[in-house]
């Protein structure tokens, strides 16, 4: 947490919905006892607590049915919690459902004034912003048409335009932005980014995980109405993508990701301590004759004792095809610890390479074969041979010709 004031405080909030399995209202009236038996409580959130500070952009993500939209409605005051309470500070604008707050029989113009009034603006303040709202929405020619004739995209355009022009301290946005076209979505995202620069607080629900990673400063992952993760957007998205349905599965996924994070941190640490240095070959400036012996030397600098490791070298032709390669383990150097500056030498005898240019690369690995360091195309050499064969491998091909049926020649 930073030193910014808390503008949204969700305190042990649970929200219960009653699911009725009666087929008709008549059945409920005629059989009230059975009706009570056919009801089921569904808890959309369970003792959920969350604090959001001023200036944060928080993404609420999770599987379908996790409670994301319910939590957003609780924060916006659209619904009230069954237990617990939600506190907020500042003017709040919510864009939660398609057409929410619009009266279908009123025109777009009339709905702008109605929505603005609901959000706390006076008529005079709405007059000031009206032209900007219409301009942003891009539906000026339909502003005096009843909104019941609007398409879903027009609904979103007008609703979002109103929400962002009432000068909110907190903006709540549900998945409705997915309805707009690409150009309008970009305009909305640009506006959200300008809100971020102004230090406003944004809470959004989205299934577009790429947008969540790029926009949000914090991610809250929900599962079965509870917070299963609260923190870095990249880590939260990775947890959601790992796949979980129950809270136990979410905890297993978190533990697995934590182990991966620790392994990645260890690899990063080793990559700063163990480096591949110069790579040399025995091929001189004039190159190597095909079928000759090639020696590859790789300098390494291990600034700590490394017990388990491996290093691989590859030879690649001009078409970026690996033609041969080996590793320290394959070459008989397994189980030998390294520390300090050392040189690994690989002998590749009788290499039948075709004529051309070749490059040598090397990569260092830890005991779990995670890459520590890499030197790509660190050195090069050329290979010379006669024109007896072609391709990446050379063979001293020869040919004979004889009359058909000469079995003696065929046997040779």
C-alpha positions in Angstrom: 0.0 0.0 0.0 1.1 3.6 -0.7 0.4 6.8 1.2 -2.6 7.7 -1.0 -6.0 7.9 0.8 -8.3 4.9 0.5 -11.3 5.9 -1.7 -13.0 2.5 -1.8 -13.2 0.3 1.3 -15.0 -3.1 1.0 -15.4 -4.5 4.5 -16.3 -8.2 4.9 -19.0 -8.0 2.3 -21.2 -11.0 1.4 -24.0 -10.9 -1.1 -26.7 -13.5 -1.3 -29.1 -14.1 -4.1 -32.1 -16.4 -3.9 -32.5 -18.8 -6.8 -36.1 -20.0 -7.1 -36.7 -23.3 -8.9 -40.5 -22.8 -9.1 -41.6 -22.7 -12.7 -44.4 -20.2 -12.4 -45.8 -17.5 -10.1 -49.0 -19.6 -9.9 -47.1 -22.5 -8.3 -45.6 -20.2 -5.7 -49.0 -18.9 -4.7 -50.8 -22.2 -4.6 -48.0 -24.2 -2.9 -46.2 -21.7 -0.6 -44.7 -24.6 1.4 -43.2 -26.3 -1.7 -42.0 -22.8 -2.9 -39.8 -22.5 0.2 -38.4 -25.9 -0.4 -37.6 -25.0 -4.0 -35.5 -22.0 -3.2 -31.7 -22.0 -3.0 -29.3 -19.4 -1.6 -26.4 -18.4 -3.9 -23.6 -16.4 -2.4 -22.0 -14.2 -5.1 -19.4 -12.9 -2.6 -18.4 -14.2 0.8 -16.8 -12.0 3.4 -14.8 -10.2 0.8 -12.6 -7.3 1.9 -10.7 -4.9 -0.4 -9.2 -1.5 -0.2 -8.5 0.7 -3.2 -6.4 3.8 -3.0 -6.8 7.1 -4.9 -5.1 7.0 -8.4 -5.0 3.2 -8.7 -6.4 1.4 -11.8 -7.6 -1.9 -10.6 -8.7 -4.8 -12.8 -11.2 -7.3 -11.5 -10.7 -10.6 -13.3 -11.7 -14.2 -12.7 -13.7 -17.1 -14.2 -17.4 -16.7 -15.1 -19.5 -16.6 -12.0 -16.6 -15.5 -9.8 -18.5 -12.4 -8.5 -16.7 -9.6 -10.6 -19.8 -7.8 -11.8 -21.5 -8.2 -8.4 -18.6 -6.6 -6.6 -18.6 -3.7 -9.1 -22.3 -3.2 -8.4 -21.7 -3.3 -4.7 -19.0 -0.7 -5.0 -21.3 1.5 -7.2 -24.2 1.2 -4.8 -26.4 -0.4 -7.4 -27.1 -3.3 -5.0 -26.6 -3.5 -1.2 -24.6 -6.2 0.6 -26.3 -8.9 2.6 -23.6 -8.5 5.3 -20.7 -6.1 5.6 -20.5 -2.6 4.1 -18.9 -0.7 1.3 -17.5 2.8 1.8 -16.4 5.2 -1.0 -15.1 8.7 -1.2 -15.7 11.2 -4.0 -18.0 11.4 -7.0 -18.5 8.0 -8.6 -19.6 7.3 -12.2 -20.5 3.7 -13.1 -20.8 2.2 -16.6 -22.0 -1.3 -15.6 -24.8 -2.5 -17.9 -25.8 -1.8 -21.4 -28.3 1.1 -21.3 -28.4 1.2 -17.5 -30.1 4.4 -16.4 -31.5 5.1 -19.9 -35.2 5.4 -20.4 -36.1 3.8 -23.7 -38.9 6.3 -24.5 -36.7 9.4 -23.9 -34.4 10.8 -26.6 -30.6 10.7 -26.4 -30.6 14.4 -25.4 -33.1 13.8 -22.6 -31.3 10.8 -21.3 -28.0 12.8 -21.2 -29.7 15.2 -18.8 -31.4 12.4 -16.8 -28.1 10.5 -16.4 -26.1 13.5 -15.5 -28.7 14.4 -12.9 -28.5 10.9 -11.4 -24.7 11.3 -11.2 -25.0 14.6 -9.4 -24.7 17.3 -12.0 -27.0 20.3 -12.1 -28.7 21.3 -15.4 -26.3 24.2 -15.8 -23.3 21.9 -15.4 -24.8 19.5 -17.9 -25.3 22.4 -20.3 -21.6 23.1 -20.1 -20.6 19.5 -20.9 -23.4 18.7 -23.4 -21.5 19.5 -26.6 -18.4 17.6 -25.4 -20.6 14.6 -24.6 -22.3 14.6 -28.0 -19.0 15.1 -29.8 -17.3 12.2 -27.9 -20.3 9.9 -28.5 -20.2 10.5 -32.2 -24.0 10.1 -32.6 -25.0 13.7 -33.1 -27.4 13.0 -35.8 -29.3 10.6 -33.5 -29.3 12.6 -30.3 -32.9 13.6 -30.7 -34.0 10.0 -31.4 -35.6 7.8 -28.8 -32.9 5.5 -27.4 -35.1 2.4 -27.8 -34.1 2.7 -31.5 -30.4 2.8 -30.7 -28.1 -0.1 -31.5 -26.0 -1.6 -28.7 -23.0 0.3 -29.9 -24.8 3.7 -29.8 -26.0 2.9 -26.2 -22.4 2.4 -25.1 -21.1 5.4 -26.9 -23.6 7.8 -25.2 -23.4 6.1 -21.8 -19.6 6.2 -21.7 -19.6 9.8 -22.9 -21.9 10.9 -20.1 -19.9 8.9 -17.5 -16.6 10.4 -18.3 -17.8 14.0 -18.6 -19.4 14.2 -15.1 -15.9 14.8 -13.7 -15.8 11.5 -11.6 -13.2 10.8 -8.9 -13.9 7.1 -9.3 -14.9 5.4 -12.6 -16.4 1.9 -12.6 -16.4 0.1 -16.0 -17.8 -3.3 -16.7 -17.3 -5.4 -19.9 -19.7 -3.1 -21.9 -16.8 -1.5 -23.7 -16.4 -4.7 -25.7 -19.6 -3.7 -27.6 -18.2 -0.6 -29.2 -16.3 -0.7 -32.5 -12.5 -0.6 -32.6 -12.2 3.1 -33.2 -14.5 3.9 -30.3 -12.7 1.4 -28.0 -9.4 3.2 -28.8 -11.0 6.5 -27.9 -12.3 5.1 -24.6 -8.9 3.6 -23.8 -7.2 7.0 -24.5 -9.6 8.7 -22.2 -9.0 6.1 -19.5 -5.3 6.7 -19.8 -5.8 10.5 -19.5 -7.8 9.8 -16.3 -4.9 7.8 -15.0 -2.5 10.7 -15.7 -4.9 13.0 -13.8 -4.7 10.6 -10.8 -8.3 9.4 -10.9 -9.3 6.0 -9.6 -10.6 3.4 -12.1 -12.0 -0.1 -11.4 -12.8 -2.2 -14.4 -14.0 -5.7 -15.2 -12.7 -7.1 -18.4 -12.1 -10.5 -20.1 -9.5 -8.8 -22.3 -6.5 -9.8 -20.3 -4.1 -7.9 -22.6 -5.9 -4.7 -21.9 -5.8 -5.5 -18.1 -2.1 -6.0 -18.2 -1.4 -2.8 -20.2 -3.9 -0.5 -18.3 -4.0 -1.7 -14.7 -1.6 -0.9 -11.9 -3.1 -3.7 -9.8 -5.2 -6.8 -10.4 -7.6 -8.6 -8.1 -8.5 -12.2 -9.1 -11.8 -13.5 -7.8 -12.9 -17.1 -7.5 -16.2 -18.2 -6.0 -16.8 -14.8 -4.6 -13.5 -14.5 -2.7 -10.2 -12.8 -3.4 -7.6 -15.4 -4.5 -5.0 -12.9 -5.7 -4.3 -9.2 -5.2 -1.2 -7.7 -6.7 0.9 -7.4 -9.9 -1.2 -7.5 -13.1 1.2 -9.9 -14.9 1.1 -12.3 -12.0 -2.6 -12.1 -11.7 -3.2 -12.7 -15.4 -0.8 -15.7 -15.3 -2.8 -17.1 -12.4 -6.1 -16.8 -14.2 -4.6 -18.3 -17.4 -3.3 -21.3 -15.4 -7.0 -22.3 -15.0 -8.9 -23.0 -11.8 -12.5 -23.6 -10.8 -12.4 -24.1 -7.1 -10.6 -22.2 -4.3 -8.4 -25.2 -3.7 -7.4 -25.3 -7.3 -6.7 -21.6 -7.1 -4.4 -22.1 -4.1 -2.6 -24.9 -5.9 -2.1 -22.7 -9.0 -0.8 -19.9 -6.8 1.7 -22.3 -5.1 2.8 -23.5 -8.5 3.3 -20.0 -9.9 5.2 -19.0 -6.7 7.6 -21.9 -7.3 8.0 -20.8 -10.9 8.6 -17.3 -9.7 11.3 -18.4 -7.3 12.9 -20.5 -10.0 12.9 -17.6 -12.4 14.4 -15.4 -9.8 17.2 -17.9 -9.2 17.8 -18.1 -13.0 18.0 -14.3 -13.1 20.4 -14.3 -10.2 22.6 -16.9 -11.8 22.5 -15.1 -15.2 24.2 -12.1 -13.4 26.8 -14.3 -11.8 27.7 -16.8 -14.6 28.6 -15.5 -18.0 29.8 -16.9 -21.3 32.9 -15.1 -22.5 34.9 -15.4 -25.8 34.3 -18.3 -28.2 37.1 -19.4 -30.5 37.6 -22.1 -33.2 40.6 -23.8 -34.6 39.7 -22.7 -38.1 42.1 -20.0 -39.2 41.4 -17.0 -41.4 41.6 -19.3 -44.5 38.9 -21.6 -43.2 38.5 -25.3 -42.6 38.8 -28.1 -45.2 35.8 -30.4 -45.2 36.5 -33.5 -43.2 39.0 -31.7 -41.1 39.0 -31.5 -37.3 37.4 -28.6 -35.5 38.1 -27.4 -32.0 35.8 -25.0 -30.2 36.9 -23.2 -27.1 34.3 -21.4 -24.8 35.4 -19.2 -22.0 33.1 -19.0 -18.9 33.3 -16.7 -15.9 31.5 -18.3 -12.9 31.5 -15.9 -10.0 30.2 -18.5 -7.6 30.6 -22.3 -7.2 28.2 -24.1 -9.7 27.8 -27.8 -8.9 25.2 -28.8 -11.5 25.3 -27.2 -15.0 25.6 -27.9 -18.7 26.8 -25.9 -21.7 25.9 -26.6 -25.3 27.5 -25.5 -28.5 25.9 -25.5 -32.0 27.3 -25.0 -35.5 24.8 -23.3 -37.9 25.0 -22.9 -41.6 24.0 -19.8 -43.6 20.4 -21.0 -43.9 20.2 -20.9 -40.1 20.1 -24.7 -39.9 21.9 -26.4 -37.1 24.3 -28.9 -38.7 25.9 -30.3 -35.6 26.2 -29.6 -31.9 27.1 -31.1 -28.6 27.0 -30.4 -24.8 29.4 -30.6 -22.0 27.4 -33.6 -20.6 27.5 -35.4 -24.0 31.2 -34.8 -24.3 32.0 -36.4 -21.0 32.1 -33.4 -18.7 29.1 -34.2 -16.5 29.4 -33.9 -12.7 32.4 -31.5 -12.8 31.7 -28.3 -10.8 32.9 -24.9 -12.1 34.0 -21.8 -10.4 36.0 -18.8 -11.6 37.3 -18.3 -15.1 37.6 -21.5 -17.1 37.8 -22.7 -20.7 35.7 -25.6 -22.1 37.2 -27.3 -25.1 35.1 -29.4 -27.5 36.8 -31.6 -30.2 34.7 -32.2 -33.3 36.8 -34.6 -35.5 36.3 -35.3 -39.2 33.5 -32.8 -39.8 32.0 -33.6 -43.3 30.6 -30.0 -43.8 29.7 -28.7 -47.2 31.3 -25.5 -48.5 30.0 -22.2 -47.0 30.0 -20.0 -44.0 29.2 -21.3 -40.5 28.5 -19.6 -37.1 29.0 -21.0 -33.6 26.7 -20.4 -30.7 26.8 -21.4 -27.0 24.2 -21.6 -24.2 24.7 -22.2 -20.5 22.1 -24.1 -18.4 21.4 -24.8 -14.7 20.6 -28.2 -13.2 17.0 -28.0 -14.4 18.1 -27.0 -17.9 16.9 -23.4 -17.6 19.0 -21.1 -19.7 21.4 -18.9 -17.7 23.3 -17.2 -20.5 23.5 -17.4 -24.3 26.1 -16.2 -26.9 24.3 -16.3 -30.3 26.5 -16.5 -33.4 29.5 -15.5 -31.4 32.1 -16.5 -34.0 32.2 -17.8 -37.5 34.4 -19.8 -39.9 34.3 -21.0 -43.5 34.6 -24.5 -45.0 36.3 -25.3 -48.3 35.9 -28.5 -50.4 35.8 -29.6 -54.0 32.6 -29.8 -56.0 32.1 -33.6 -55.7 28.8 -33.1 -53.8 26.5 -30.3 -52.7 24.3 -29.6 -49.7 25.1 -29.1 -46.0 27.2 -32.3 -45.8 30.1 -33.1 -48.0 30.9 -36.6 -49.4 33.8 -37.4 -51.8 31.3 -38.8 -54.4 32.5 -40.6 -57.5 30.7 -42.1 -60.5 31.2 -44.9 -63.1 29.4 -45.9 -66.2 29.3 -49.3 -67.9 27.2 -51.2 -70.3 23.8 -52.4 -68.9 23.9 -55.8 -67.3 27.6 -55.7 -66.3 27.1 -57.3 -62.9 30.8 -57.0 -62.1 30.6 -53.2 -62.3 27.4 -53.2 -60.2 29.0 -55.3 -57.5 31.9 -52.8 -57.4 
